[in-house]
Amino acid sequence: MHTHDDTLRKQLSRRPCSVCHTSGEPASFLVLAKRKSSWLVLVICSKCHHRAIYLAHFSQKEKHPNSQFPIPISNADVISMRNFLSAFNGDFVSLFKCDGGFPID
């Protein structure tokens, strides 16, 4: 099975180091973040140990049309958030304070 790691390693081995211009497999690469089909990757050159950060984007397989987008935001959602923000005083500690229960609307 061909994974994104394999694809990424192959692409990185083709890209020369921007400092020493050595091509070939990097000493290492570390995926710093993954967001859907985009990865933020730290690459270390095997020769000079220069570090570089790349953004890798992978095409996604076609999804079922109903699962492609999240539920749209309704007018009621916007009004509810607007009412909340107009009364919010910026006290995040109180907002996220855990008192053992969940707030019920």
C-alpha positions in Angstrom: 0.0 0.0 0.0 1.3 3.4 -1.0 1.1 5.8 2.0 1.5 9.6 2.2 4.8 9.0 4.2 6.2 7.1 1.2 5.1 9.8 -1.3 6.5 12.5 0.9 9.9 10.7 1.3 10.1 10.2 -2.4 9.4 13.8 -3.2 11.8 15.0 -0.5 14.6 12.8 -1.9 14.3 14.7 -5.3 14.6 18.1 -3.7 18.2 19.3 -3.1 19.1 21.0 0.2 19.0 24.8 -0.1 22.3 25.1 1.7 24.7 22.3 0.5 22.6 21.3 -2.6 22.8 17.6 -1.8 20.0 15.5 -3.2 18.9 12.3 -1.8 17.0 11.0 1.2 16.9 13.4 4.0 18.4 12.4 7.4 15.0 12.7 8.8 11.6 14.4 8.4 9.1 15.1 11.1 5.4 15.8 10.5 4.7 18.8 12.7 1.0 19.1 11.9 -1.6 17.5 9.8 -4.8 19.3 8.6 -7.0 17.3 6.3 -4.8 16.9 3.2 -2.0 19.3 4.2 1.0 18.4 6.3 3.6 20.8 7.8 7.0 18.9 7.7 10.4 19.6 9.2 13.2 18.1 7.0 16.8 17.7 8.1 19.5 17.4 5.4 21.6 14.2 5.7 24.8 16.0 4.9 24.8 19.5 6.5 21.9 19.0 8.9 20.2 22.1 7.7 16.6 22.3 8.8 13.8 23.3 6.5 10.0 23.4 6.8 7.8 22.4 3.9 4.0 22.4 3.4 3.0 19.2 1.7 -0.5 18.9 0.1 -2.1 15.6 -0.8 -5.1 15.3 -3.1 -8.1 13.8 -1.3 -10.1 10.9 -2.7 -13.6 11.8 -3.8 -16.0 11.8 -0.9 -19.7 11.1 -0.9 -21.4 14.5 -1.7 -23.3 14.5 1.6 -20.1 14.1 3.7 -18.1 16.7 1.8 -19.2 19.7 3.8 -20.2 20.2 7.4 -23.7 21.2 8.3 -24.1 24.8 7.2 -24.5 27.6 9.8 -28.0 28.8 10.0 -29.4 32.3 10.7 -30.4 31.1 14.2 -26.7 30.0 14.8 -25.5 33.5 13.8 -28.1 35.2 16.0 -27.3 32.9 19.0 -23.5 33.6 18.7 -24.1 37.4 18.3 -26.2 37.4 21.5 -23.6 35.5 23.3 -20.7 37.7 22.2 -22.6 40.9 23.0 -23.0 39.8 26.6 -19.5 38.1 26.9 -17.1 40.1 29.1 -13.9 38.3 28.0 -13.6 36.1 31.2 -12.5 32.8 29.6 -11.6 31.3 33.0 -15.2 31.5 34.1 -16.4 30.4 30.7 -14.4 27.2 30.7 -14.4 26.6 34.4 -15.3 23.0 35.2 -17.6 22.6 38.1 -18.4 18.9 37.6 -21.3 19.4 35.3 -22.2 20.5 31.8 -24.2 23.7 31.1 -27.7 23.0 29.8 -29.4 25.4 27.4 
